[in-house]
Amino acid sequence: MTQLALARKWRPRRFEALVGQDHVVRALTHALTTQRLHHAYLFTGTRGVGKTTISRIFAKALNCERGITPEPCGTCAACVAIDADRFPDYVEMDAASNRGVDDMAALLEQAVYAPVQGRFKVYMIDEVHMLTGHAFNAMLKTLEEPPEHVKFILATTDPQKIPVTVLSRCLQFNLRSLPPALVAEHAARILEAEGVPHDRGALELVGQAARGSMRDALSLLDQALAYGAGEVREAQVAEMLGLVASATLRELFEAVVAADAPAALALADRLAMSGASLESALAALAQLVHQLAVLQFAPEALEMQTRETLAPLAARLDPEYLQLAYDILTHARRDLALAPDPAVGFSMAILRLLAFAPQTTAASPPAVPGPGAAPKIGENTESAEARRAAFLPPNQGQDGAGETASSDAAGVSLLQANGMPAKPLPPQPSGVREPNVSPPAGRENPSGGIDAWHEWFAAMRLTGLAREFAQHCVCRAVHGDTVELLLDASHRVLLDLHPECVDRIAEALGEVLGRRVQVRVTVAEVADTPAQREAEARRRAHAAAVGRLLAHPVTQRLVERFDATLDEASVTWSTSSTPPQGTRHAQ
């Protein structure tokens, strides 16, 4: 005996059995209870969300032998006949194959006759947007004023193609796509009733693959039952759909977090060789990252089983890195078609996750410091375990000489915005405590130290990116013909993208100092750069301009008379003798 498909066997027979369409059920139930019935209904929504099912239940509610009711009995002759698709007064017409004016005319000719068996004649026209323009015109008059014993139900997946004249004659209900969690929950109830062994993870994969359609989900369950010999298991469903099991994805991401590049690349190659959809694998990895981020900020939003599974991994990651990892994965999925090969694009995404990892999980080779080497500039000596336990970014600390050391979070943020990896800061020579600038021969500068760099910067003939680079530096030390500069960590991207600026700075600095020099640049947390001095000068000038403008008699009269306020952000000033100008507006 042929097994009945799950989509047919478990088609809802009553309104309360419908899943995910409560707003439509509530409206139709109230209409049937109060018998405020319209003559034409339009159901819109994607495939497999219940348009035809609702029309059949509605037809039973209208023709049930117990009377018009929102709860048809399902046992009377009318209800049984409608469920069996042999009720003479319920007609389903497929507009995709009966789309002409002659087909519509034949249907409307039958509408004038009284029902054969039931209380109402119910005409259900599926995919109504496929009708021709002449067919729509032929039905307009009947649709607007049909006989009292006729009800029209129109269904479509593309309501934009239906003429406005038809839309205006119908009550329209938009059926929603079903969320994956709801689909998985309903599928679990069906499999439990069928006595089928299954995994929760397998049903989640089915829910995602169904893309909002319950009918598609039940068809996938039939396929999974055949593929798994009567069982629905996650590994088998993932293989059937060309997806990657969640355990494999967690193993891959854990290798990334552990900075185990060989293991991560081996897993990536294994996925590519397995024939799995790499685009789906990137999407699933992004979903895993999303769950980890939710677990850090709102763990109650996840199921207990998911929290227990992902908690150890979430505790090892900074929230900022998860945000960056999500961007990397979604962009990699978008750009996968542009890669030389899908496997290359997927592998590059994994390498990018490794390259952008924070210092606690970075994939860079460890530096081997010499005896007595000082800590790295920006290195955080605080316990990583304590920091991860609080799901917080690295805190700031201090090294042995009292210099402020941080995790250079600002630099990481800027690099993330520009798509550059957050490289670990290089180690500094031991014994260096403060910049010590020795004026080179040929150019004496009594100010020395940071002040010397400000004088040199003002004298250097630099433009464009080289000037931008230099104004975010300070001079650390001068050793013979070598000038050591410290680049502000928040502008590290300049060194990564434009290393040629170092040669231009060396050339311009040599002209100022009167001899040829070499420039060596190190990234660090620095203060009192020319750019910072300039920004502070602008801030003070702006504050002074705002103060003078607020003290002006005209401004004070406007404030008193009109209760006006000064838009301080719009205040501009000039180095000339003209007073500052501003924009005033009343609130």
C-alpha positions as CSV (number, residue, x, y, z in Angstrom):
1,M,0.0,0.0,0.0
2,T,1.3,3.4,-1.0
3,Q,2.3,5.6,2.0
4,L,0.4,8.9,2.1
5,A,2.8,11.9,2.0
6,L,3.2,13.7,5.3
7,A,2.0,17.0,3.7
8,R,-1.3,15.4,2.8
9,K,-1.7,13.2,5.8
10,W,-1.1,16.1,8.2
11,R,-3.0,18.8,6.4
12,P,-4.9,20.8,9.0
13,R,-8.6,20.0,9.1
14,R,-9.7,22.7,11.6
15,F,-8.7,26.3,12.2
16,E,-7.0,25.5,15.5
17,A,-4.6,23.0,13.8
18,L,-3.2,25.8,11.6
19,V,0.4,26.9,12.5
20,G,1.7,30.4,12.4
21,Q,-1.4,32.1,10.9
22,D,-3.2,33.2,14.0
23,H,-4.1,36.6,12.6
24,V,-6.0,35.1,9.7
25,V,-7.7,32.5,11.9
26,R,-8.8,35.1,14.4
27,A,-10.4,37.3,11.7
28,L,-12.2,34.4,10.0
29,T,-13.3,32.9,13.3
30,H,-14.9,36.2,14.4
31,A,-16.6,36.6,11.0
32,L,-18.1,33.1,11.2
33,T,-19.2,33.5,14.8
34,T,-21.0,36.8,14.1
35,Q,-21.9,35.7,10.5
36,R,-20.5,39.0,9.1
37,L,-19.4,37.2,5.9
38,H,-17.9,38.9,2.9
39,H,-18.5,37.6,-0.6
40,A,-14.8,37.6,-1.7
41,Y,-11.6,36.8,0.1
42,L,-8.0,37.1,-1.1
43,F,-5.2,35.1,0.6
44,T,-1.7,36.1,-0.3
45,G,1.6,34.5,0.8
46,T,4.5,32.3,-0.3
47,R,4.0,28.7,-1.3
48,G,3.1,26.2,1.4
49,V,1.9,28.5,4.1
50,G,-1.8,27.4,4.1
51,K,-3.7,29.3,1.5
52,T,-5.5,26.3,0.0
53,T,-5.9,24.7,3.5
54,I,-7.6,27.7,4.9
55,S,-10.0,27.9,2.0
56,R,-11.0,24.3,2.5
57,I,-11.6,24.8,6.2
58,F,-13.5,27.9,5.5
59,A,-15.7,26.0,3.0
60,K,-16.4,23.4,5.6
61,A,-17.3,26.1,8.1
62,L,-19.8,27.5,5.7
63,N,-21.4,24.2,4.6
64,C,-21.2,22.1,7.8
65,E,-24.5,20.4,8.4
66,R,-24.4,21.7,12.0
67,G,-24.7,25.3,10.6
68,I,-22.3,28.1,9.9
69,T,-19.6,27.7,12.6
70,P,-15.9,28.4,13.1
71,E,-15.6,24.8,14.3
72,P,-16.8,22.5,11.6
73,C,-17.5,19.0,12.9
74,G,-15.4,17.2,10.3
75,T,-17.7,14.2,10.4
76,C,-20.8,15.2,8.5
77,A,-21.3,14.4,4.8
78,A,-20.3,17.9,3.7
79,C,-17.1,18.1,5.8
80,V,-16.0,14.6,4.7
81,A,-16.7,15.3,1.1
82,I,-14.7,18.6,1.1
83,D,-11.8,16.9,2.8
84,A,-12.0,14.1,0.1
85,D,-12.1,16.8,-2.6
86,R,-15.5,15.5,-4.0
87,F,-18.0,18.1,-2.7
88,P,-19.9,19.4,-5.7
89,D,-20.3,23.0,-4.3
90,Y,-16.6,23.5,-3.6
91,V,-14.7,24.2,-6.8
92,E,-10.9,24.7,-6.9
93,M,-9.6,26.2,-10.2
94,D,-6.0,26.5,-11.1
95,A,-5.6,29.9,-12.8
96,A,-2.2,28.9,-14.1
97,S,-3.8,26.4,-16.5
98,N,-7.3,27.9,-16.8
99,R,-6.3,31.5,-17.3
100,G,-8.4,32.6,-20.3
101,V,-11.6,34.5,-20.6
102,D,-13.5,31.4,-21.8
103,D,-12.5,29.5,-18.7
104,M,-13.7,32.3,-16.5
105,A,-16.9,32.6,-18.4
106,A,-17.7,28.9,-18.0
107,L,-17.1,29.2,-14.2
108,L,-19.3,32.3,-13.8
109,E,-22.2,30.6,-15.8
110,Q,-22.3,27.9,-13.2
111,A,-22.3,30.4,-10.3
112,V,-25.9,31.6,-11.0
113,Y,-27.3,28.2,-10.1
114,A,-28.2,27.2,-6.6
115,P,-25.9,24.9,-4.6
116,V,-26.4,21.1,-5.2
117,Q,-25.7,19.9,-1.7
118,G,-24.4,22.6,0.5
119,R,-25.4,26.0,1.8
120,F,-22.9,28.0,-0.3
121,K,-21.1,27.5,-3.5
122,V,-17.4,28.3,-2.8
123,Y,-15.1,29.0,-5.7
124,M,-11.4,28.8,-4.9
125,I,-9.2,30.3,-7.7
126,D,-5.5,29.4,-7.0
127,E,-2.7,31.5,-8.4
128,V,-5.2,34.1,-9.5
129,H,-2.5,36.5,-10.7
130,M,-2.0,34.2,-13.7
131,L,-5.4,35.2,-15.2
132,T,-5.3,37.3,-18.3
133,G,-6.6,40.8,-18.3
134,H,-9.7,39.9,-20.2
135,A,-10.4,37.1,-17.7
136,F,-10.1,39.6,-14.8
137,N,-12.5,42.0,-16.6
138,A,-15.0,39.2,-17.1
139,M,-15.2,38.4,-13.4
140,L,-15.3,41.9,-12.1
141,K,-19.1,42.4,-12.1
142,T,-19.8,38.9,-10.6
143,L,-17.0,39.4,-8.1
144,E,-18.5,42.6,-6.9
145,E,-22.1,41.5,-6.7
146,P,-22.3,37.7,-6.7
147,P,-25.4,35.7,-5.9
148,E,-25.9,35.3,-2.2
149,H,-25.1,31.6,-2.3
150,V,-21.6,32.2,-3.8
151,K,-18.4,32.9,-2.0
152,F,-15.1,33.6,-3.9
153,I,-11.7,32.7,-2.4
154,L,-8.7,33.9,-4.4
155,A,-5.2,32.8,-3.6
156,T,-1.9,34.1,-5.0
157,T,1.8,34.2,-4.3
158,D,2.2,37.5,-6.3
159,P,-0.5,40.0,-5.3
160,Q,1.3,42.8,-7.1
161,K,0.1,41.4,-10.5
162,I,-3.6,41.5,-9.5
163,P,-5.5,44.5,-10.8
164,V,-6.5,47.1,-8.3
165,T,-10.1,46.7,-9.4
166,V,-10.0,43.1,-8.2
167,L,-8.2,44.0,-4.9
168,S,-10.8,46.6,-4.0
169,R,-13.6,44.0,-4.2
170,C,-11.9,41.5,-1.8
171,L,-11.0,41.2,1.9
172,Q,-7.3,40.6,1.8
173,F,-5.3,38.5,4.2
174,N,-1.5,38.2,4.0
175,L,-0.3,34.8,5.3
176,R,3.1,35.0,6.9
177,S,6.2,32.9,6.2
178,L,6.8,30.5,9.1
179,P,10.0,31.0,11.2
180,P,12.4,28.0,11.2
181,A,11.9,27.4,14.9
182,L,8.1,27.1,14.5
183,V,8.5,24.8,11.6
184,A,11.0,22.6,13.6
185,E,8.6,22.5,16.5
186,H,5.6,21.4,14.4
187,A,7.8,18.8,12.6
188,A,8.8,17.4,16.0
189,R,5.2,17.0,17.0
190,I,4.4,15.1,13.7
191,L,7.4,12.8,14.0
192,E,6.6,12.1,17.7
193,A,3.0,11.2,16.6
194,E,4.4,9.0,13.8
195,G,6.9,7.3,16.2
196,V,9.9,8.3,14.1
197,P,13.3,8.6,15.9
198,H,14.7,12.1,15.3
199,D,17.2,14.7,16.4
200,R,16.4,18.3,17.3
201,G,19.3,19.5,15.2
202,A,18.0,17.7,12.1
203,L,14.6,19.4,12.5
204,E,16.3,22.8,12.8
205,L,18.1,22.1,9.5
206,V,14.8,21.2,7.9
207,G,13.1,24.3,9.3
208,Q,15.9,26.5,7.8
209,A,15.8,24.7,4.4
210,A,12.0,25.0,4.2
211,R,12.4,28.8,4.0
212,G,9.0,29.6,5.6
213,S,6.9,26.9,3.9
214,M,5.4,24.1,6.0
215,R,4.6,22.0,3.0
216,D,8.2,22.2,1.9
217,A,9.3,21.2,5.4
218,L,7.0,18.1,5.4
219,S,8.2,17.1,1.9
220,L,11.8,17.4,3.2
221,L,10.8,15.2,6.2
222,D,9.6,12.5,3.7
223,Q,12.9,12.7,1.9
224,A,14.8,12.5,5.1
225,L,12.9,9.5,6.2
226,A,13.7,7.7,3.0
227,Y,17.3,8.9,3.2
228,G,17.7,7.8,6.8
229,A,15.9,4.5,6.6
230,G,13.0,5.6,8.8
231,E,15.0,7.9,11.1
232,V,15.7,11.7,10.9
233,R,19.2,12.4,12.1
234,E,21.2,15.6,11.9
235,A,24.2,14.2,10.1
236,Q,22.1,12.4,7.5
237,V,19.8,15.5,6.9
238,A,22.9,17.7,6.6
239,E,24.4,15.3,4.0
240,M,21.0,15.1,2.2
241,L,20.7,18.9,2.0
242,G,24.4,19.4,1.2
243,L,24.9,21.2,4.5
244,V,27.4,20.9,7.3
245,A,26.5,19.5,10.6
246,S,26.6,21.9,13.5
247,A,29.1,19.8,15.4
248,T,31.6,20.2,12.5
249,L,31.0,23.9,12.3
250,R,31.7,24.2,16.1
251,E,34.8,22.2,15.7
252,L,36.0,24.5,12.9
253,F,35.2,27.7,14.8
254,E,36.9,26.3,17.9
255,A,40.0,25.7,15.9
256,V,39.9,29.3,14.8
257,V,39.5,30.5,18.4
258,A,42.4,28.3,19.5
259,A,44.5,29.9,16.7
260,D,45.1,26.4,15.3
261,A,45.5,27.4,11.7
262,P,46.5,24.0,10.4
263,A,43.5,22.3,12.0
264,A,41.1,25.0,10.8
265,L,42.4,24.8,7.2
266,A,42.3,21.0,7.3
267,L,38.6,21.1,8.3
268,A,37.9,23.7,5.6
269,D,39.5,21.5,2.9
270,R,37.6,18.5,4.2
271,L,34.3,20.4,3.8
272,A,35.2,21.5,0.3
273,M,36.1,17.9,-0.7
274,S,32.9,16.6,0.8
275,G,30.8,18.4,-1.8
276,A,28.9,20.4,0.8
277,S,27.6,23.8,-0.1
278,L,30.3,26.2,1.0
279,E,27.8,29.1,0.8
280,S,25.6,27.3,3.2
281,A,28.6,26.6,5.4
282,L,29.4,30.3,5.6
283,A,25.8,31.1,6.4
284,A,25.8,28.4,9.2
285,L,29.0,29.8,10.6
286,A,27.5,33.2,10.7
287,Q,24.5,31.8,12.5
288,L,26.8,30.2,15.0
289,V,28.5,33.5,15.6
290,H,25.1,35.1,16.1
291,Q,24.2,32.6,18.7
292,L,27.5,33.2,20.6
293,A,26.8,36.9,20.5
294,V,23.3,36.5,21.8
295,L,24.6,34.2,24.5
296,Q,27.0,36.9,25.7
297,F,24.4,39.7,25.9
298,A,21.0,37.9,26.3
299,P,21.5,34.2,27.2
300,E,17.8,33.9,28.2
301,A,16.9,34.3,24.5
302,L,18.4,30.9,23.7
303,E,17.3,27.4,24.6
304,M,18.9,25.8,27.6
305,Q,20.5,23.1,25.5
306,T,22.1,25.7,23.2
307,R,23.3,27.7,26.1
308,E,25.0,24.7,27.7
309,T,26.6,23.7,24.4
310,L,28.0,27.1,23.5
311,A,28.8,28.6,26.9
312,P,32.4,27.3,27.0
313,L,33.1,28.8,23.6
314,A,31.4,32.1,24.2
315,A,33.4,32.6,27.4
316,R,36.6,32.6,25.5
317,L,35.7,35.3,23.0
318,D,35.5,39.1,23.2
319,P,32.2,40.6,22.0
320,E,34.0,42.9,19.5
321,Y,35.6,39.9,17.8
322,L,32.2,38.2,17.4
323,Q,30.9,41.3,15.7
324,L,33.8,41.4,13.3
325,A,33.6,37.6,12.7
326,Y,30.0,38.0,11.7
327,D,30.9,40.7,9.2
328,I,33.7,38.6,7.8
329,L,31.4,35.6,7.2
330,T,28.5,37.5,5.7
331,H,30.8,39.4,3.3
332,A,32.6,36.2,2.4
333,R,29.3,34.6,1.5
334,R,28.4,37.6,-0.6
335,D,31.7,37.5,-2.4
336,L,32.0,33.8,-2.8
337,A,31.0,34.0,-6.5
338,L,33.9,36.4,-7.1
339,A,36.5,34.0,-5.7
340,P,38.7,32.1,-8.1
341,D,37.2,28.9,-6.7
342,P,34.5,28.4,-4.0
343,A,37.0,26.4,-1.9
344,V,39.5,29.2,-2.1
345,G,36.9,31.8,-1.1
346,F,35.9,29.6,1.9
347,S,39.5,29.0,3.0
348,M,40.2,32.7,2.7
349,A,37.3,33.5,5.0
350,I,38.8,31.1,7.6
351,L,42.2,32.7,7.2
352,R,40.6,36.1,7.7
353,L,38.9,35.0,10.9
354,L,42.4,33.8,12.1
355,A,44.1,37.0,11.0
356,F,41.6,39.3,12.7
357,A,41.5,37.4,15.9
358,P,42.4,39.5,19.0
359,Q,45.7,39.0,20.7
360,T,44.4,36.4,23.1
361,T,43.4,34.2,20.1
362,A,45.6,35.5,17.3
363,A,47.2,33.1,14.9
364,S,50.5,35.0,14.7
365,P,53.7,33.1,15.7
366,P,54.9,33.8,19.2
367,A,57.7,36.3,19.6
368,V,60.8,35.0,21.5
369,P,62.0,37.9,23.7
370,G,65.6,38.1,24.7
371,P,66.8,38.2,28.2
372,G,65.3,41.2,30.1
373,A,63.1,42.2,27.2
374,A,60.4,44.6,28.1
375,P,56.7,43.8,27.6
376,K,55.1,44.6,24.3
377,I,53.6,48.0,24.0
378,G,49.9,47.6,24.3
379,E,50.3,44.2,25.9
380,N,47.7,43.4,28.6
381,T,49.1,41.6,31.6
382,E,45.7,41.0,33.2
383,S,44.4,37.5,33.5
384,A,42.7,36.5,30.2
385,E,40.4,34.1,32.0
386,A,39.0,36.8,34.3
387,R,38.4,39.0,31.3
388,R,36.7,36.4,29.3
389,A,34.5,35.4,32.2
390,A,33.0,38.9,32.3
391,F,32.6,38.9,28.4
392,L,34.4,42.2,28.4
393,P,37.1,43.6,26.1
394,P,40.7,43.7,27.5
395,N,41.1,46.3,30.2
396,Q,44.0,48.8,30.4
397,G,47.1,48.1,32.5
398,Q,50.5,49.5,33.1
399,D,54.0,48.2,32.5
400,G,56.9,48.3,34.9
401,A,57.9,51.9,34.0
402,G,54.5,53.3,34.5
403,E,53.7,53.8,30.9
404,T,50.0,53.3,30.1
405,A,49.4,50.0,28.2
406,S,46.1,48.9,26.7
407,S,44.7,46.3,24.4
408,D,44.7,48.9,21.6
409,A,41.0,48.4,21.2
410,A,40.7,51.7,19.4
411,G,43.2,50.5,16.8
412,V,41.3,47.3,16.3
413,S,38.1,49.2,15.8
414,L,39.6,51.3,13.1
415,L,41.2,48.3,11.4
416,Q,37.9,46.5,11.5
417,A,36.2,49.5,9.7
418,N,38.9,49.5,7.1
419,G,39.1,45.7,6.6
420,M,42.7,45.3,7.9
421,P,44.0,42.7,10.3
422,A,44.8,43.6,13.9
423,K,48.5,42.7,14.0
424,P,50.1,42.1,17.4
425,L,52.3,45.0,18.5
426,P,56.0,44.2,18.1
427,P,58.3,44.0,21.2
428,Q,60.2,47.0,22.3
429,P,63.9,47.1,23.2
430,S,64.6,46.5,26.9
431,G,65.5,49.3,29.2
432,V,63.6,52.0,27.2
433,R,61.5,54.1,29.5
434,E,60.9,57.4,27.8
435,P,61.7,58.9,24.3
436,N,65.2,60.2,24.5
437,V,66.0,62.2,21.4
438,S,69.7,63.1,20.8
439,P,70.0,65.9,18.3
440,P,72.0,64.6,15.4
441,A,75.0,66.4,14.1
442,G,74.3,69.2,11.7
443,R,71.0,70.3,13.3
444,E,70.9,71.2,17.0
445,N,67.5,71.4,18.6
446,P,67.6,72.5,22.3
447,S,64.0,71.5,23.0
448,G,64.6,67.8,22.4
449,G,62.1,64.9,23.0
450,I,58.6,65.2,21.7
451,D,58.9,69.0,21.2
452,A,61.8,68.3,18.7
453,W,59.4,66.2,16.6
454,H,56.8,69.0,16.6
455,E,59.4,71.4,15.3
456,W,60.7,68.9,12.7
457,F,57.1,68.1,11.6
458,A,56.4,71.8,11.1
459,A,59.5,72.2,9.0
460,M,59.1,69.1,6.8
461,R,57.6,69.5,3.4
462,L,55.1,66.7,3.4
463,T,51.7,66.5,1.7
464,G,48.9,64.0,1.4
465,L,49.2,60.6,3.1
466,A,52.8,61.1,4.1
467,R,51.7,64.2,6.1
468,E,48.7,62.4,7.6
469,F,51.1,59.6,8.6
470,A,53.7,61.9,10.2
471,Q,51.2,63.9,12.2
472,H,50.1,60.8,14.1
473,C,53.7,60.0,15.2
474,V,56.1,61.1,17.9
475,C,59.8,60.6,18.0
476,R,61.0,57.9,20.4
477,A,64.7,58.1,20.0
478,V,67.5,58.9,17.6
479,H,70.4,56.4,17.3
480,G,73.0,57.8,14.9
481,D,71.3,58.0,11.5
482,T,68.2,56.1,12.6
483,V,65.2,57.9,13.9
484,E,62.7,55.8,15.7
485,L,59.0,57.0,15.5
486,L,56.0,55.7,17.4
487,L,52.8,55.6,15.3
488,D,49.5,56.0,17.2
489,A,47.9,52.6,17.4
490,S,44.6,54.0,16.3
491,H,46.1,54.8,12.9
492,R,48.0,51.6,12.4
493,V,46.1,51.1,9.2
494,L,48.3,53.8,7.6
495,L,51.4,51.7,8.1
496,D,49.6,48.5,6.8
497,L,48.2,50.2,3.7
498,H,50.9,52.8,2.9
499,P,54.3,51.7,4.0
500,E,55.9,53.8,1.3
501,C,55.1,56.9,3.4
502,V,58.0,55.9,5.7
503,D,60.5,56.6,2.9
504,R,58.9,59.9,2.1
505,I,59.1,60.9,5.8
506,A,62.7,59.9,5.9
507,E,63.5,62.0,2.9
508,A,61.7,65.1,4.2
509,L,63.2,64.7,7.7
510,G,66.7,64.4,6.1
511,E,66.2,67.7,4.5
512,V,65.3,69.3,7.8
513,L,68.2,67.7,9.7
514,G,70.7,68.4,7.0
515,R,71.8,64.8,6.4
516,R,70.5,61.4,5.3
517,V,68.5,59.4,7.9
518,Q,66.6,56.2,8.1
519,V,63.2,56.1,9.8
520,R,61.9,53.1,11.7
521,V,58.2,53.1,12.7
522,T,56.7,51.1,15.6
523,V,53.0,51.0,16.5
524,A,52.2,51.9,20.1
525,E,49.8,53.9,22.3
526,V,51.2,57.4,22.1
527,A,50.1,60.9,23.2
528,D,50.9,64.5,22.2
529,T,51.2,63.8,18.5
530,P,50.9,66.8,16.1
531,A,47.4,65.7,15.2
532,Q,46.4,65.6,18.8
533,R,47.8,69.0,19.5
534,E,46.0,70.4,16.5
535,A,42.7,68.8,17.6
536,E,43.1,70.2,21.1
537,A,43.8,73.7,19.6
538,R,40.7,73.5,17.5
539,R,38.6,72.4,20.5
540,R,39.9,75.3,22.6
541,A,39.3,77.8,19.7
542,H,35.8,76.5,19.3
543,A,35.0,76.7,23.0
544,A,36.3,80.3,23.0
545,A,34.2,81.2,19.9
546,V,31.1,79.7,21.5
547,G,31.7,81.7,24.7
548,R,32.2,85.0,22.9
549,L,29.0,84.4,20.8
550,L,27.0,83.6,23.9
551,A,28.3,86.7,25.6
552,H,27.2,88.9,22.6
553,P,24.3,91.3,23.5
554,V,22.4,90.3,20.3
555,T,22.6,86.6,21.2
556,Q,21.5,87.3,24.8
557,R,18.4,89.3,23.6
558,L,17.4,86.4,21.2
559,V,17.7,83.9,24.0
560,E,15.6,86.0,26.3
561,R,12.9,87.1,23.8
562,F,12.5,83.8,21.8
563,D,13.8,81.3,24.3
564,A,16.3,80.4,21.6
565,T,19.3,78.1,21.9
566,L,22.6,78.2,20.2
567,D,23.6,75.3,17.9
568,E,27.1,75.1,19.1
569,A,28.1,72.6,16.5
570,S,27.5,75.2,13.8
571,V,29.8,77.8,15.3
572,T,32.8,78.6,13.1
573,W,35.7,80.9,13.8
574,S,38.5,82.5,11.9
575,T,42.0,83.6,12.7
576,S,41.2,87.1,11.3
577,S,39.7,89.9,13.4
578,T,36.1,89.1,12.4
579,P,34.0,87.7,15.2
580,P,32.9,84.1,15.2
581,Q,29.7,83.3,13.5
582,G,27.1,80.8,14.4
583,T,23.7,79.5,13.6
584,R,20.9,80.1,16.1
585,H,17.5,78.4,16.1
586,A,14.5,78.6,18.4
587,Q,13.2,75.5,20.2
